[in-house]
Amino acid sequence: MADGLIDIVSGVLLLTGGAFGIVGGLGLLRFPDFYTRLHAAGVTDTLCALLIVVGLALQSGFSLLTVKLALILLFLLFTAPTASHALARAAMTDDLEPETGDSARPEQGAPSSNT
């Protein structure tokens, strides 16, 4: 009974982690600029790794493999947000401006259409 429950919880975690990975990939394709794409990739990458590694740890039981998976997870939880932050800082240093959608707004001093 307990093995079946662990298999179900593990399967749900693995599928959810995979779904977050796919959503992150779609975010990379759909979002308009570098910063929003970086956010989609960074957040979903961290959550995807967390869910998948926890699902794998449940499948492996308590063994040396679980300790190795925990170390991999710890490494991923430190490096993925750090890499996203470093990429964003490098883009800002290179004067890459985020897309703000200001092209639809009137120029400064131009009369607005709702007066």
N, C-alpha and C positions, 0 to 999 in steps of 0.2 A: 504493500500500500504506500509506504513512504517513498519507495523507489519510483513509483509511478507519479507521485506528486512532484518529486524533484525533477523528473523528466519533463513534466508539463511546465513547471516554473522555468526551467532552463530553456525549454523550447520557446516560451513566450519572450524571455529576455533576448535570446538569439535573434528571433524574428523582429522584435522591436528595434534592436540595435541595427539590424540590416535595413529596416525601413528608414531609420534616421540617416543612415549612410546614403540611401537613395534620395531622400529629401535634400540632404546637403549637396549632392551632385546636381539635382535640379536647381537648387539655389545658385550654384555656380553658373548655370546656363541662363537663368532667367533674370537675375538681378542686374541693374544697369551699370554700376561702377565697381571699381576695385575694392573699396571699403565695405560695401554691402556684401559683395561676394566673399571677401575675407571673413566677415562676420558669420555668414552662412556656413562656410567651410570650417571655421574654428570651433563654433559651438557644437555643430552636429558631429564633427570629428571626435571631440572629447566625449560627448554623450554616447556616441556609437561605440567607441572603444570601451567605455565603462560597462555598458550593457552586455556587449559581446564577451568581454573577459570574465565578468561575473557569471554569465551563463555557462561559459566553458569551465570555470572553477566549480560550479555546481555539478557539472557532468563528471569531473575528474575525481570528486570525493576529496577527502582530506589526505593529501600525500605530498610528496616533494614537488610534484607538478603544480599543485595549488599554490605553493610558496613561490614557485617560478612565475606563475601567472600573476600573483599579487605584486611581485617586483616589476613585471612588465607593465602592469596597470599603473603602478606608482610612477614609473618612468614616463609613461604616456601622459599622465595627469600633470606632470611638471613641464614636459617639453612642448606639448601641443599649444597651450595658451601662450607660452613664452615665444614660440615661433610666430604665432599670429601677431603678437605685440611687436616683435622685431620687424616683421614685414610691414606693419602699419607705420611704425616709426621711420623705416627706410623710405616708404612712399611719401610721408610728410616731409622728410628731409629733402627729397627729390622734387618738392613742390607739386605733387600730384593733388589736385583739388578734387574734393568729392562732388558728385553730380547732385545739385540741389533742386533742380526743376525750376530755376528762375527764368527759363526761356519763355514761359507763358506770361510772366509778369511784365507790366509796362515799364519803360525806361524811367529813370528819375526825372521828375518834372513834367512828365507827360500826363495829360488828364486821364483819370480813371474812367472806365466805362459804366460804373454804377453810380455816377453823380447826376 
